[in-house]
Amino acid sequence: MHALQIGFVALALVKGAALREDLHLAEWSDPVETGRGIPSLSGWKPELEHMNLEFTPEEQAFRDEVRAFIEENYPKHLGDVGLREDLSREDFLAWHKVLGEKGWSVPAWPVEYGGTGWTPTQRYIWSEENARVNAIMPLPFGVSMVGPVIYTFGSEEQKARHLPGIRSGEVWWCQGYSEPGAGSDLASLKTTAVRDGDHYVINGQKTWTTLAQYADWGFFLCRTDPDAAKPQEGISFILVDMKSPGVEVKPIKLLDGGYEVNETWLTDVRVPVENLVGEENKGWTYAKFLLAHERSGIAGVARSKRGVEKLREIAANETLDGEPLIDDLDFARKVSQLEIDLAALEITELRTLAGEQAGKGPGPESSILKIKGTEIQQRLTELTLEAVGSYSAPYYGSIANDTGSNEYPIGPDYAHDSAATYFNMRKTSIYGGSNEIQRNIITKMILGL
């Protein structure tokens, strides 16, 4: 099928049909080949009578409710925050706390643990409406990562102690997985947890610990059996109070002056045995479960859709040879292909959400979401750089020197963060398991090769 035909069909599908679990795939007749080897559009006849391309009245009413709530309650001081904003802990948690009071902070959790009971369609509408205002969402470390691990594998005491703080936004979590010598090959981690009576004594170093400078608690993978037959079999999942003696968080400053990642050193950190989640040496199972949830969230379809809208606005404002850039056929083709791929990803994500609603947890298909979602995010930043040109590299005096210059960069506001965003988004195809690792998972778990 020609790319434009795929786009025509895909964009029609995502108007609403893909949002419901009763979606039937269209049946197609054989293509009619044109003289140039491109199938003629007249040869493709989707059976649209099986498709419902609209939201139900109930779903539209839900969207209206969500939009009104966001417009009335989203913290005004946050505005349309860009990458370069220096957000405080309070800024990060402001919207989370509002949602916690409303009961909307953990919509994907089971109702018994404080979830909303929303359908996949409602959750998707929720993400779209938040993306529309570029909202600072509840941090994933608690809501999407350790929270599901605790309510699935944790003890009743752990659930009672930790889940309320995650829901309310009162407790900030960080993730202690990667190490200097254990990134994509995570099972080679060296941090140890040695049993000493009713405590574990933890020693080691973690790296790229995102926003750990604000964290109250962390969840760490530690080696509890160095003699296990396979490295994955000797790892445990342990919750650590970040205020414990021996925990030291050191900043990793980025090239542009930003600070969001850290080194975390653990030296003789004593952790009560009751902070072990599940069984000792079964941490790899829980880690894989967590990563599947993380990869599903990384897809970022709603945010990317908002990003494409912004890209089109930028391209309409920028010019090439005196004409709007969006009218340039080559650039328009790139944007259209991006939209086609995003539409296909959206359908895949919604199908995955429908499976979760039916009781099926994220499986290897989350690797598909991770690969395509991050590739689309990166292409979006590339096209934005192409659109704004030299304005994408502004001079920030406060970063280039220590004089604290107040000069404002030249060029339109939408260009100022484009280079920083481009470089920052290179990480998305690495964290959560690199895209190369995800392709190996697909090869083994889905294709059976």
Secondary structure, 3 states (H helix, E strand, C coil): CCHHHHHHHHHHHCCCHHHCCCCCCCCCCCCEECCCCCEEHHHCCCCHHHCCCCCCHHHHHHHHHHHHHHHHHCCHHHCCCCCCCCCCHHHHHHHHHHHHHHCCCCCCCCHHHCCCCCCHHHHHHHHHHHHHCCCCCCCHHHHHHHHHHHHHHCCHHHHHHHHHHHHHCCCCEEEECCECCECCCHHHCCCEEEEECCEEEEEEEEECCCCHHHCCEEEEEEECCCCCCCHHHHEEEEEEECCCCCEEEEEECCCCCCCCEEEEEEEEEEEEHHHECCCCCCHHHHHHHHHHHHHHHHCCHHHHHHHHHHHHHHHHHCEECCEEHHHCHHHHHHHHHHHHHHHHHHHHHHHHHHHHHCCCCCCCHHHHHHHHHHHHHHHHHHHHHHHHHHHHCCCCHHHHCCCCCCCCCCCCHHHCCHHHHHHHHHHHHCCCCCHHHHHHHHHHHHCCC
